Amino acid sequence: MTTKIETYIPLYRKYRPQQFADVVGQEAIVQTLGNAIATSKIAHAYLFCGPRGTGKTSTARIFAKSLNCRQGPTVTPCQECESCTGITRGNALDVVEFDAASNNGVEDARELIENCQFAPMAGRYKVYIIDEVHMLTPQAFNALLKTLEEPPPNVIFIFATTEAHKVLPTIISRCQRFDFTRITVEDIARQLRRIADAEAIRIDDEALMTIARHARGGMRDAVGLLDQVGVIARAQPDITIGRADVSRFIGSLEEDVLIAVTESIADHQASELLSAVGELINRGIEPAQLVKDLTQHFRNLFLVKAAGPSAQARPLGLPEDYFEKLRLQAERFSVEELPQMLEALAGIERNIRASQQTQLWLEVGLLEMAYRQDIHLVKDLARRVEVLESQLAGGAPVPGLASAPAPVSRPASSRPGPASQSAPAPQPVQTAPAQAASPAPAQAVSTPAPAANGNGIPNWHDVVAMVASPPTKALLDQHSFLVEMGSGKLTVGCSSEPILESIKNPTKFFHLQKAVEKYFGQPMTINLILEKNRPDRQAGFPAPPPAPTPESSPPPAPPPAEKNMAPKPEPPPAAKKQEIPQAGPEPEMADDDPPPDVDRPEPVMAGSPGGRTTEPPADSSDASDPDLAEAKKYTVELLQGKLLD
């Protein structure tokens, strides 16, 4: 007794489209190809590209059927003639399906070129369907160029690929390109209902929608999953497959579990969150799967929150009961928080892929989401700074400047100064009325750089001491010195060419910039030069002489002959102070400025022919406009974060 073995045909092959009317979700492409057949405007090469399971190869077969049908060329092939049945079975002589994934060499391309020289044996056209054409090598592509541009009569090439960007532009330019799009969830669910009814599979609409969403726009994946789930209904005809059955079958979590985990995150309940994660891990749920489902859940929350009251379940492809729970849970989060949550989940996914401790990174990431800090709206701060900068650039008064909080007095030791001087007792900053402001007090509210207002020049030791990197600090301390200091600019000398190139290294130069910015309270331009005549670093950089006044004139410049003379012994500090001409009462200094250092050698200016010259007096243009000086002080305090609290 012989037993007949029945071969089961999978549903995705059994219900493959056989004519243009059966193609789902590609109406524009079907209409264009149908019009080309009806008007006899047949091109010699086509390129079908798009995601998997969207109908590229099936459409190519239908197009070949329509061209070679006994009643054709026609948009509706008869499905009965020898050509139609041969294409359906896959053994038609005039339709050659070529797999470029396994035949991707130049020899395969040459063989194809030789075979296409022969005329069709039974049909009107000889059609070459090359699947996964992006797998061809560049040499094989180049071998096809000439034949593809001017093929023999009645020869048509149809290329199909999921990665069109890998196809050479010279090939694409010789083809008519058709982009197949992902099929919508509604169209997939509608087609699944037809197949389920034809196969007597008892399944509800919510389960079909779950399958359609899981297919991600691919009809073949959706039909294959329906075929797997349908085994349950075939074994037990009285059972109707529901959404929970499909979720368990595909390994995704139920909506109630995702909502419970999200509630624990929103309530900052660490114990409940860890308990839920542990239970899911014990059930066999992989951490990567949990993160994937949570990401989809927070994406749905974000869509519902962003859409507001106008959000509906059907356009979003969500079940009605799940949508209502999402609407309630979306009220727990702000519209700014949800993108941050999605970004955090993306980071958890990256950590899980890169580590063996998957559960560890899952728990750490979810706890970080639960104990998230308040989100600062950086765009609001940036807008405020932009308004202030534009108003200061135009000289307009800054709104709210008069009502800004008064600066808090700080001791002189709050910013590093010369180590050899003792810090004076803290004194409050006296702010005079705008109408009584004079040029001298206006310097106390200008930018905090000491060199800009002449209140004191730093010792280079103190600036280098603020460098964060120990190697960079040692290099600068031993082989660099301050040469010149102007308004917002420093010139730093290096003792040798290798030292200069080493300090120009982006990392070392960055540490130097940060130290200078931290010391002076503002960014400054740093110019590195080669200067082998090194001044005394222990005394620091000398303070410039006071600006000349109508009552006093600057001393005459020394004659050129004295530049090469031996330096005279430096007088004691007390004697040197007596030689400095007095220009009236000494201006009042701010509490946070370091005291002036007068016992320092003269600076070496970059590019000076004789070697040593005196630094020009500091620019005091701010002193003539007290409002501008006060506005600049307000901007500095704003950038230092004092007025943002």
KOLLOBA-12773 format. One record per residue (C-alpha): residue in one letter; chain; x, y, z. Coordinates in steps of 0.05 Angstrom, whole numbers. Each point is the difference from the previous one (the first is absolute). Layout:
BEGIN
<'A' 'A' <X Y Z>>
...
***
This chain:
BEGIN
<'M' 'A' <0 0 0>>
<'T' 'A' <29 65 -21>>
<'T' 'A' <-13 65 36>>
<'K' 'A' <-5 64 -40>>
<'I' 'A' <42 56 30>>
<'E' 'A' <-34 66 -7>>
<'T' 'A' <46 60 -7>>
<'Y' 'A' <-24 60 39>>
<'I' 'A' <5 66 -35>>
<'P' 'A' <13 59 46>>
<'L' 'A' <-52 55 -2>>
<'Y' 'A' <47 53 -24>>
<'R' 'A' <13 -42 -63>>
<'K' 'A' <-71 -24 -8>>
<'Y' 'A' <-28 72 2>>
<'R' 'A' <56 34 -40>>
<'P' 'A' <-31 52 -48>>
<'Q' 'A' <-11 -28 -70>>
<'Q' 'A' <-25 64 -34>>
<'F' 'A' <5 75 12>>
<'A' 'A' <-67 3 36>>
<'D' 'A' <28 -46 54>>
<'V' 'A' <59 45 18>>
<'V' 'A' <-15 35 66>>
<'G' 'A' <24 69 19>>
<'Q' 'A' <36 18 -65>>
<'E' 'A' <-55 33 -40>>
<'A' 'A' <43 54 -33>>
<'I' 'A' <50 -51 -26>>
<'V' 'A' <-54 -48 -25>>
<'Q' 'A' <-35 56 -37>>
<'T' 'A' <64 25 -33>>
<'L' 'A' <20 -70 -24>>
<'G' 'A' <-71 -13 -24>>
<'N' 'A' <-1 64 -40>>
<'A' 'A' <68 -17 -31>>
<'I' 'A' <-27 -68 -23>>
<'A' 'A' <-65 30 -26>>
<'T' 'A' <37 54 -41>>
<'S' 'A' <58 -46 -21>>
<'K' 'A' <52 45 34>>
<'I' 'A' <43 -56 25>>
<'A' 'A' <69 19 25>>
<'H' 'A' <60 -46 -7>>
<'A' 'A' <21 2 75>>
<'Y' 'A' <-37 9 66>>
<'L' 'A' <25 7 71>>
<'F' 'A' <-47 -22 56>>
<'C' 'A' <26 21 69>>
<'G' 'A' <-31 1 68>>
<'P' 'A' <-5 -38 67>>
<'R' 'A' <-8 -75 2>>
<'G' 'A' <-68 -31 -9>>
<'T' 'A' <-31 59 -37>>
<'G' 'A' <-11 -35 -67>>
<'K' 'A' <61 15 -43>>
<'T' 'A' <12 -70 -28>>
<'S' 'A' <-74 -16 -5>>
<'T' 'A' <-12 64 -40>>
<'A' 'A' <57 -18 -47>>
<'R' 'A' <-31 -69 -13>>
<'I' 'A' <-68 31 -13>>
<'F' 'A' <32 50 -48>>
<'A' 'A' <33 -57 -38>>
<'K' 'A' <-66 -38 -2>>
<'S' 'A' <-36 61 -28>>
<'L' 'A' <52 8 -56>>
<'N' 'A' <3 -74 -21>>
<'C' 'A' <-72 -21 11>>
<'R' 'A' <-33 -31 -61>>
<'Q' 'A' <-55 53 3>>
<'G' 'A' <49 56 13>>
<'P' 'A' <35 44 10>>
<'T' 'A' <-56 11 51>>
<'V' 'A' <-9 27 70>>
<'T' 'A' <-41 -62 19>>
<'P' 'A' <38 -63 -20>>
<'C' 'A' <-43 -61 -12>>
<'Q' 'A' <37 -46 49>>
<'E' 'A' <-16 -59 -46>>
<'C' 'A' <48 3 -58>>
<'E' 'A' <67 -35 -2>>
<'S' 'A' <38 65 14>>
<'C' 'A' <-43 19 61>>
<'T' 'A' <2 -69 31>>
<'G' 'A' <74 -7 -13>>
<'I' 'A' <15 67 35>>
<'T' 'A' <-44 -20 58>>
<'R' 'A' <37 -67 8>>
<'G' 'A' <67 34 -11>>
<'N' 'A' <22 -41 -61>>
<'A' 'A' <-16 47 -57>>
<'L' 'A' <54 0 -54>>
<'D' 'A' <-5 74 -17>>
<'V' 'A' <0 26 72>>
<'V' 'A' <66 -11 35>>
<'E' 'A' <6 14 75>>
<'F' 'A' <72 15 18>>
<'D' 'A' <23 -1 72>>
<'A' 'A' <55 53 6>>
<'A' 'A' <17 -21 71>>
<'S' 'A' <30 -66 -23>>
<'N' 'A' <18 20 -72>>
<'N' 'A' <34 67 11>>
<'G' 'A' <65 -7 -39>>
<'V' 'A' <21 29 -66>>
<'E' 'A' <-1 -70 -32>>
<'D' 'A' <-74 -6 18>>
<'A' 'A' <-14 67 -31>>
<'R' 'A' <36 -20 -64>>
<'E' 'A' <-41 -64 -4>>
<'L' 'A' <-64 40 8>>
<'I' 'A' <22 47 -56>>
<'E' 'A' <14 -58 -47>>
<'N' 'A' <-67 -33 14>>
<'C' 'A' <-41 63 -11>>
<'Q' 'A' <24 3 -72>>
<'F' 'A' <-48 -57 -18>>
<'A' 'A' <-72 17 -19>>
<'P' 'A' <-59 -21 44>>
<'M' 'A' <-22 -72 -10>>
<'A' 'A' <-75 4 13>>
<'G' 'A' <-20 69 23>>
<'R' 'A' <8 71 -26>>
<'Y' 'A' <53 22 49>>
<'K' 'A' <59 -31 35>>
<'V' 'A' <-3 26 72>>
<'Y' 'A' <59 -4 48>>
<'I' 'A' <-21 10 73>>
<'I' 'A' <63 11 41>>
<'D' 'A' <-15 -3 74>>
<'E' 'A' <44 33 53>>
<'V' 'A' <38 36 -55>>
<'H' 'A' <40 41 50>>
<'M' 'A' <41 -63 14>>
<'L' 'A' <34 3 -68>>
<'T' 'A' <72 21 1>>
<'P' 'A' <22 65 -32>>
<'Q' 'A' <34 -40 -56>>
<'A' 'A' <-66 -37 -14>>
<'F' 'A' <-38 66 -1>>
<'N' 'A' <50 30 -49>>
<'A' 'A' <-5 -61 -44>>
<'L' 'A' <-76 11 -5>>
<'L' 'A' <4 74 -17>>
<'K' 'A' <3 -4 -75>>
<'T' 'A' <-51 -56 -7>>
<'L' 'A' <-46 35 49>>
<'E' 'A' <3 65 -39>>
<'E' 'A' <-13 -31 -68>>
<'P' 'A' <-29 -70 12>>
<'P' 'A' <-20 -46 -57>>
<'P' 'A' <-71 7 -27>>
<'N' 'A' <-55 -30 44>>
<'V' 'A' <46 -6 61>>
<'I' 'A' <-23 32 66>>
<'F' 'A' <40 4 65>>
<'I' 'A' <-36 7 67>>
<'F' 'A' <45 12 60>>
<'A' 'A' <-26 -9 71>>
<'T' 'A' <38 23 62>>
<'T' 'A' <-11 19 72>>
<'E' 'A' <61 45 2>>
<'A' 'A' <-2 46 -60>>
<'H' 'A' <56 44 27>>
<'K' 'A' <49 -58 -15>>
<'V' 'A' <-18 -1 -74>>
<'L' 'A' <48 39 -44>>
<'P' 'A' <-28 67 -24>>
<'T' 'A' <18 -20 -71>>
<'I' 'A' <-48 -59 6>>
<'I' 'A' <-56 41 32>>
<'S' 'A' <4 54 -54>>
<'R' 'A' <-15 -53 -54>>
<'C' 'A' <-62 -27 35>>
<'Q' 'A' <-70 24 17>>
<'R' 'A' <-1 0 75>>
<'F' 'A' <-61 -19 42>>
<'D' 'A' <2 7 76>>
<'F' 'A' <-44 -49 37>>
<'T' 'A' <-24 28 67>>
<'R' 'A' <-18 -35 65>>
<'I' 'A' <-72 -25 1>>
<'T' 'A' <-46 33 50>>
<'V' 'A' <-25 -37 61>>
<'E' 'A' <-72 6 -24>>
<'D' 'A' <15 -30 -69>>
<'I' 'A' <39 -58 32>>
<'A' 'A' <-56 -14 50>>
<'R' 'A' <-51 1 -57>>
<'Q' 'A' <39 -50 -41>>
<'L' 'A' <11 -44 61>>
<'R' 'A' <-75 -2 11>>
<'R' 'A' <-11 -25 -71>>
<'I' 'A' <52 -54 9>>
<'A' 'A' <-26 -21 69>>
<'D' 'A' <-71 -6 -26>>
<'A' 'A' <23 -40 -60>>
<'E' 'A' <41 -47 45>>
<'A' 'A' <-54 -5 54>>
<'I' 'A' <46 29 54>>
<'R' 'A' <-40 27 60>>
<'I' 'A' <36 64 21>>
<'D' 'A' <-28 67 23>>
<'D' 'A' <15 68 -30>>
<'E' 'A' <44 24 58>>
<'A' 'A' <46 -60 -10>>
<'L' 'A' <5 15 -74>>
<'M' 'A' <18 72 16>>
<'T' 'A' <54 -25 47>>
<'I' 'A' <29 -43 -55>>
<'A' 'A' <-4 58 -50>>
<'R' 'A' <37 47 48>>
<'H' 'A' <53 -53 13>>
<'A' 'A' <13 -10 -75>>
<'R' 'A' <28 71 -6>>
<'G' 'A' <-30 11 -69>>
<'G' 'A' <18 -68 -31>>
<'M' 'A' <-57 -41 -27>>
<'R' 'A' <42 -64 -4>>
<'D' 'A' <19 4 73>>
<'A' 'A' <-73 12 20>>
<'V' 'A' <-26 -59 -40>>
<'G' 'A' <55 -45 27>>
<'L' 'A' <-17 19 72>>
<'L' 'A' <-74 -13 -14>>
<'D' 'A' <19 -68 -26>>
<'Q' 'A' <37 -16 65>>
<'V' 'A' <-55 26 45>>
<'G' 'A' <-53 -36 -41>>
<'V' 'A' <27 -67 24>>
<'I' 'A' <-34 13 67>>
<'A' 'A' <-68 9 -33>>
<'R' 'A' <9 -60 -46>>
<'A' 'A' <16 -46 59>>
<'Q' 'A' <-59 27 42>>
<'P' 'A' <-56 24 -46>>
<'D' 'A' <-42 26 58>>
<'I' 'A' <54 50 22>>
<'T' 'A' <3 71 -26>>
<'I' 'A' <70 30 -1>>
<'G' 'A' <5 65 39>>
<'R' 'A' <50 56 8>>
<'A' 'A' <31 -30 62>>
<'D' 'A' <13 -65 -38>>
<'V' 'A' <36 37 -55>>
<'S' 'A' <41 40 50>>
<'R' 'A' <24 -62 35>>
<'F' 'A' <14 -34 -67>>
<'I' 'A' <44 56 -26>>
<'G' 'A' <34 11 67>>
<'S' 'A' <-23 71 13>>
<'L' 'A' <-25 24 67>>
<'E' 'A' <-72 13 16>>
<'E' 'A' <-23 73 3>>
<'D' 'A' <-18 -7 73>>
<'V' 'A' <72 -19 18>>
<'L' 'A' <28 59 -37>>
<'I' 'A' <-49 47 32>>
<'A' 'A' <17 -27 70>>
<'V' 'A' <75 9 -12>>
<'T' 'A' <-12 71 -26>>
<'E' 'A' <-42 17 62>>
<'S' 'A' <58 -22 45>>
<'I' 'A' <46 47 -39>>
<'A' 'A' <-48 57 6>>
<'D' 'A' <-11 -11 75>>
<'H' 'A' <75 -8 15>>
<'Q' 'A' <-14 -68 31>>
<'A' 'A' <66 -36 -3>>
<'S' 'A' <-22 -62 37>>
<'E' 'A' <-60 -12 -44>>
<'L' 'A' <41 13 -63>>
<'L' 'A' <54 -49 20>>
<'S' 'A' <-52 -52 20>>
<'A' 'A' <-35 6 -67>>
<'V' 'A' <66 -6 -38>>
<'G' 'A' <20 -61 40>>
<'E' 'A' <-66 -34 -13>>
<'L' 'A' <6 12 -74>>
<'I' 'A' <71 -27 -2>>
<'N' 'A' <-24 -62 37>>
<'R' 'A' <-54 -9 -52>>
<'G' 'A' <55 -5 -53>>
<'I' 'A' <-8 70 -29>>
<'E' 'A' <66 26 -26>>
<'P' 'A' <21 70 22>>
<'A' 'A' <7 21 -73>>
<'Q' 'A' <-72 -20 -13>>
<'L' 'A' <-24 38 61>>
<'V' 'A' <37 63 -22>>
<'K' 'A' <-28 -8 -71>>
<'D' 'A' <-71 -5 25>>
<'L' 'A' <9 57 50>>
<'T' 'A' <27 44 -57>>
<'Q' 'A' <-61 -15 -41>>
<'H' 'A' <-44 15 60>>
<'F' 'A' <33 67 14>>
<'R' 'A' <-4 16 -74>>
<'N' 'A' <-75 -11 3>>
<'L' 'A' <-3 43 63>>
<'F' 'A' <36 56 -36>>
<'L' 'A' <-46 -3 -61>>
<'V' 'A' <-62 2 44>>
<'K' 'A' <29 57 42>>
<'A' 'A' <22 41 -60>>
<'A' 'A' <-66 -10 -37>>
<'G' 'A' <-40 23 61>>
<'P' 'A' <-76 -5 1>>
<'S' 'A' <-1 -12 -76>>
<'A' 'A' <37 -66 6>>
<'Q' 'A' <-39 -61 -25>>
<'A' 'A' <15 -74 6>>
<'R' 'A' <-10 -22 -73>>
<'P' 'A' <48 48 -34>>
<'L' 'A' <53 -20 50>>
<'G' 'A' <-13 -74 -11>>
<'L' 'A' <-16 -13 73>>
<'P' 'A' <-55 -42 33>>
<'E' 'A' <-55 41 32>>
<'D' 'A' <10 -26 71>>
<'Y' 'A' <75 9 -3>>
<'F' 'A' <-9 70 -29>>
<'E' 'A' <-44 21 59>>
<'K' 'A' <53 -24 49>>
<'L' 'A' <53 38 -38>>
<'R' 'A' <-41 64 2>>
<'L' 'A' <-6 -5 76>>
<'Q' 'A' <74 -17 10>>
<'A' 'A' <23 56 -46>>
<'E' 'A' <-25 50 51>>
<'R' 'A' <55 -23 48>>
<'F' 'A' <54 28 -47>>
<'S' 'A' <13 66 -33>>
<'V' 'A' <12 5 -75>>
<'E' 'A' <73 18 14>>
<'E' 'A' <13 -61 44>>
<'L' 'A' <-22 -54 -49>>
<'P' 'A' <55 12 -52>>
<'Q' 'A' <50 -2 57>>
<'M' 'A' <-29 -67 21>>
<'L' 'A' <8 -27 -71>>
<'E' 'A' <72 24 -2>>
<'A' 'A' <14 -34 67>>
<'L' 'A' <-30 -66 -27>>
<'A' 'A' <44 5 -61>>
<'G' 'A' <60 6 46>>
<'I' 'A' <-22 -61 39>>
<'E' 'A' <-6 -39 -65>>
<'R' 'A' <71 20 -20>>
<'N' 'A' <28 -21 68>>
<'I' 'A' <-36 -67 -3>>
<'R' 'A' <29 -15 -69>>
<'A' 'A' <70 18 22>>
<'S' 'A' <2 -37 66>>
<'Q' 'A' <-9 -69 28>>
<'Q' 'A' <-35 27 62>>
<'T' 'A' <-66 12 -35>>
<'Q' 'A' <-44 -2 62>>
<'L' 'A' <46 48 37>>
<'W' 'A' <-3 54 -53>>
<'L' 'A' <-75 -10 -7>>
<'E' 'A' <-12 12 74>>
<'V' 'A' <49 58 4>>
<'G' 'A' <-31 34 -60>>
<'L' 'A' <-72 -8 25>>
<'L' 'A' <19 26 69>>
<'E' 'A' <34 60 -32>>
<'M' 'A' <-65 14 -37>>
<'A' 'A' <-40 -6 64>>
<'Y' 'A' <44 48 38>>
<'R' 'A' <9 49 -57>>
<'Q' 'A' <16 73 16>>
<'D' 'A' <-41 59 -22>>
<'I' 'A' <10 16 -73>>
<'H' 'A' <30 69 -13>>
<'L' 'A' <-28 34 -61>>
<'V' 'A' <65 21 -32>>
<'K' 'A' <-36 33 -57>>
<'D' 'A' <-31 51 47>>
<'L' 'A' <68 17 30>>
<'A' 'A' <30 6 -70>>
<'R' 'A' <-55 46 -21>>
<'R' 'A' <11 45 60>>
<'V' 'A' <75 4 -13>>
<'E' 'A' <-13 15 -74>>
<'V' 'A' <-47 58 18>>
<'L' 'A' <51 28 48>>
<'E' 'A' <57 -4 -50>>
<'S' 'A' <-41 33 -55>>
<'Q' 'A' <-21 57 46>>
<'L' 'A' <71 10 26>>
<'A' 'A' <27 1 -71>>
<'G' 'A' <-49 54 -20>>
<'G' 'A' <12 42 63>>
<'A' 'A' <-72 -8 22>>
<'P' 'A' <-17 -3 75>>
<'V' 'A' <-10 -71 25>>
<'P' 'A' <-70 -11 30>>
<'G' 'A' <3 -21 72>>
<'L' 'A' <71 24 11>>
<'A' 'A' <-20 51 53>>
<'S' 'A' <-38 -54 37>>
<'A' 'A' <55 -51 -4>>
<'P' 'A' <26 -24 67>>
<'A' 'A' <60 36 26>>
<'P' 'A' <66 -38 -7>>
<'V' 'A' <21 -37 62>>
<'S' 'A' <65 26 30>>
<'R' 'A' <57 -50 -3>>
<'P' 'A' <67 0 36>>
<'A' 'A' <61 14 -41>>
<'S' 'A' <23 -72 10>>
<'S' 'A' <-60 -27 -39>>
<'R' 'A' <42 6 -62>>
<'P' 'A' <74 -19 0>>
<'G' 'A' <48 59 5>>
<'P' 'A' <74 8 14>>
<'A' 'A' <23 -48 54>>
<'S' 'A' <46 51 33>>
<'Q' 'A' <-57 48 18>>
<'S' 'A' <-49 -7 56>>
<'A' 'A' <-75 4 -15>>
<'P' 'A' <-34 62 28>>
<'A' 'A' <-63 -3 41>>
<'P' 'A' <-65 -9 -41>>
<'Q' 'A' <-33 66 -19>>
<'P' 'A' <-68 8 -33>>
<'V' 'A' <0 27 -71>>
<'Q' 'A' <-26 71 0>>
<'T' 'A' <-44 15 -60>>
<'A' 'A' <-8 74 -13>>
<'P' 'A' <-63 30 -34>>
<'A' 'A' <3 5 -76>>
<'Q' 'A' <1 76 0>>
<'A' 'A' <58 3 51>>
<'A' 'A' <44 -53 -33>>
<'S' 'A' <71 20 -15>>
<'P' 'A' <52 -33 -46>>
<'A' 'A' <40 -30 58>>
<'P' 'A' <-57 -37 36>>
<'A' 'A' <-28 -25 -66>>
<'Q' 'A' <59 -47 -5>>
<'A' 'A' <-23 -37 62>>
<'V' 'A' <-62 -27 -38>>
<'S' 'A' <35 -15 -66>>
<'T' 'A' <25 -67 -23>>
<'P' 'A' <38 -36 54>>
<'A' 'A' <65 -8 -39>>
<'P' 'A' <54 38 41>>
<'A' 'A' <39 22 -61>>
<'A' 'A' <-60 34 -32>>
<'N' 'A' <-10 51 54>>
<'G' 'A' <71 7 28>>
<'N' 'A' <-17 -24 69>>
<'G' 'A' <56 -52 1>>
<'I' 'A' <38 -49 -43>>
<'P' 'A' <1 -74 20>>
<'N' 'A' <61 -41 16>>
<'W' 'A' <9 -54 -53>>
<'H' 'A' <9 -51 56>>
<'D' 'A' <-71 14 24>>
<'V' 'A' <-30 -9 -70>>
<'V' 'A' <37 -65 -13>>
<'A' 'A' <-21 -26 69>>
<'M' 'A' <-72 -3 -25>>
<'V' 'A' <16 -49 -57>>
<'A' 'A' <-38 -65 12>>
<'S' 'A' <49 -48 -33>>
<'P' 'A' <63 -13 42>>
<'P' 'A' <46 -14 -61>>
<'T' 'A' <-24 63 -35>>
<'K' 'A' <8 40 64>>
<'A' 'A' <72 -23 9>>
<'L' 'A' <17 15 -72>>
<'L' 'A' <-29 70 2>>
<'D' 'A' <31 16 68>>
<'Q' 'A' <70 -19 -21>>
<'H' 'A' <4 21 -73>>
<'S' 'A' <-50 58 -11>>
<'F' 'A' <-9 71 25>>
<'L' 'A' <-44 60 -10>>
<'V' 'A' <27 48 -52>>
<'E' 'A' <-55 50 -14>>
<'M' 'A' <-71 14 25>>
<'G' 'A' <-51 44 -34>>
<'S' 'A' <-75 9 -1>>
<'G' 'A' <-27 -70 -5>>
<'K' 'A' <66 -29 -26>>
<'L' 'A' <59 -36 29>>
<'T' 'A' <68 -12 -33>>
<'V' 'A' <36 -61 29>>
<'G' 'A' <72 -13 -16>>
<'C' 'A' <32 -69 -6>>
<'S' 'A' <73 -14 12>>
<'S' 'A' <11 -46 -61>>
<'E' 'A' <-33 -23 -64>>
<'P' 'A' <-17 -71 26>>
<'I' 'A' <-32 31 61>>
<'L' 'A' <-41 47 -44>>
<'E' 'A' <-25 -58 -44>>
<'S' 'A' <-16 -41 62>>
<'I' 'A' <-42 55 32>>
<'K' 'A' <-36 10 -67>>
<'N' 'A' <-27 -71 8>>
<'P' 'A' <-76 6 2>>
<'T' 'A' <-6 -35 67>>
<'K' 'A' <54 41 35>>
<'F' 'A' <-24 65 -32>>
<'F' 'A' <-71 -16 23>>
<'H' 'A' <23 -8 73>>
<'L' 'A' <38 67 -6>>
<'Q' 'A' <-62 35 -27>>
<'K' 'A' <-44 -27 56>>
<'A' 'A' <51 22 53>>
<'V' 'A' <4 71 -29>>
<'E' 'A' <-76 4 -6>>
<'K' 'A' <-8 -24 72>>
<'Y' 'A' <52 50 26>>
<'F' 'A' <-25 62 -36>>
<'G' 'A' <-74 -18 1>>
<'Q' 'A' <-7 6 -75>>
<'P' 'A' <28 -31 -64>>
<'M' 'A' <65 32 -26>>
<'T' 'A' <39 -8 -64>>
<'I' 'A' <67 -36 11>>
<'N' 'A' <58 12 -48>>
<'L' 'A' <58 -49 5>>
<'I' 'A' <68 25 -24>>
<'L' 'A' <72 -22 3>>
<'E' 'A' <37 45 50>>
<'K' 'A' <68 -24 25>>
<'N' 'A' <15 65 40>>
<'R' 'A' <-40 -21 60>>
<'P' 'A' <-17 52 54>>
<'D' 'A' <-1 -14 74>>
<'R' 'A' <-62 -44 12>>
<'Q' 'A' <4 6 75>>
<'A' 'A' <-19 74 -4>>
<'G' 'A' <-56 -12 -48>>
<'F' 'A' <-20 47 -55>>
<'P' 'A' <9 75 17>>
<'A' 'A' <-57 47 8>>
<'P' 'A' <-5 55 -53>>
<'P' 'A' <13 72 22>>
<'P' 'A' <-62 43 13>>
<'A' 'A' <-29 38 -58>>
<'P' 'A' <26 72 -8>>
<'T' 'A' <-44 57 25>>
<'P' 'A' <-1 74 -18>>
<'E' 'A' <38 14 66>>
<'S' 'A' <55 -50 -15>>
<'S' 'A' <35 -19 -63>>
<'P' 'A' <32 -68 -15>>
<'P' 'A' <75 -5 13>>
<'P' 'A' <44 5 -62>>
<'A' 'A' <21 -65 -34>>
<'P' 'A' <70 -24 16>>
<'P' 'A' <52 12 -54>>
<'P' 'A' <14 -58 -47>>
<'A' 'A' <71 -7 27>>
<'E' 'A' <-26 -22 68>>
<'K' 'A' <-35 -62 -28>>
<'N' 'A' <64 -40 -3>>
<'M' 'A' <26 23 67>>
<'A' 'A' <3 -47 60>>
<'P' 'A' <-64 2 42>>
<'K' 'A' <3 43 61>>
<'P' 'A' <-14 -30 68>>
<'E' 'A' <-74 2 15>>
<'P' 'A' <-17 49 57>>
<'P' 'A' <-38 -23 61>>
<'P' 'A' <-76 -2 -6>>
<'A' 'A' <-9 61 44>>
<'A' 'A' <48 42 -41>>
<'K' 'A' <-32 -22 -66>>
<'K' 'A' <-69 19 23>>
<'Q' 'A' <24 71 12>>
<'E' 'A' <25 6 -72>>
<'I' 'A' <-70 -15 -29>>
<'P' 'A' <-33 66 -19>>
<'Q' 'A' <-66 12 35>>
<'A' 'A' <-60 15 -43>>
<'G' 'A' <-47 23 54>>
<'P' 'A' <-39 -43 49>>
<'E' 'A' <10 -74 -8>>
<'P' 'A' <-62 -33 -35>>
<'E' 'A' <-43 -46 41>>
<'M' 'A' <9 -74 -15>>
<'A' 'A' <-51 -56 1>>
<'D' 'A' <7 -50 56>>
<'D' 'A' <13 -59 -47>>
<'D' 'A' <58 33 -38>>
<'P' 'A' <70 -18 23>>
<'P' 'A' <43 58 27>>
<'P' 'A' <49 31 -50>>
<'D' 'A' <70 -27 -2>>
<'V' 'A' <51 54 -12>>
<'D' 'A' <63 -40 13>>
<'R' 'A' <3 -34 -68>>
<'P' 'A' <47 8 -59>>
<'E' 'A' <-21 33 -64>>
<'P' 'A' <-36 -45 -52>>
<'V' 'A' <31 -27 -63>>
<'M' 'A' <-47 20 -57>>
<'A' 'A' <-8 -48 -59>>
<'G' 'A' <33 29 -61>>
<'S' 'A' <37 58 35>>
<'P' 'A' <66 16 -33>>
<'G' 'A' <38 19 63>>
<'G' 'A' <-26 -52 46>>
<'R' 'A' <-36 36 58>>
<'T' 'A' <-53 53 -5>>
<'T' 'A' <-55 22 46>>
<'E' 'A' <-72 -24 -10>>
<'P' 'A' <-49 53 -24>>
<'P' 'A' <-50 23 51>>
<'A' 'A' <-63 -40 7>>
<'D' 'A' <-61 22 -40>>
<'S' 'A' <-47 39 44>>
<'S' 'A' <-56 10 -51>>
<'D' 'A' <-49 -33 48>>
<'A' 'A' <12 55 52>>
<'S' 'A' <-34 52 -44>>
<'D' 'A' <-65 -40 -3>>
<'P' 'A' <-21 -26 69>>
<'D' 'A' <-63 -32 -29>>
<'L' 'A' <41 -42 -49>>
<'A' 'A' <47 -20 56>>
<'E' 'A' <-58 -21 44>>
<'A' 'A' <-31 -39 -59>>
<'K' 'A' <66 -36 -11>>
<'K' 'A' <4 -18 73>>
<'Y' 'A' <-71 -27 -3>>
<'T' 'A' <18 -43 -61>>
<'V' 'A' <61 -28 36>>
<'E' 'A' <-42 -17 62>>
<'L' 'A' <-52 -33 -46>>
<'L' 'A' <52 -43 -35>>
<'Q' 'A' <29 -20 68>>
<'G' 'A' <-68 -26 20>>
<'K' 'A' <-14 49 56>>
<'L' 'A' <-64 30 -29>>
<'L' 'A' <-31 -64 -25>>
<'D' 'A' <-20 -28 67>>
***
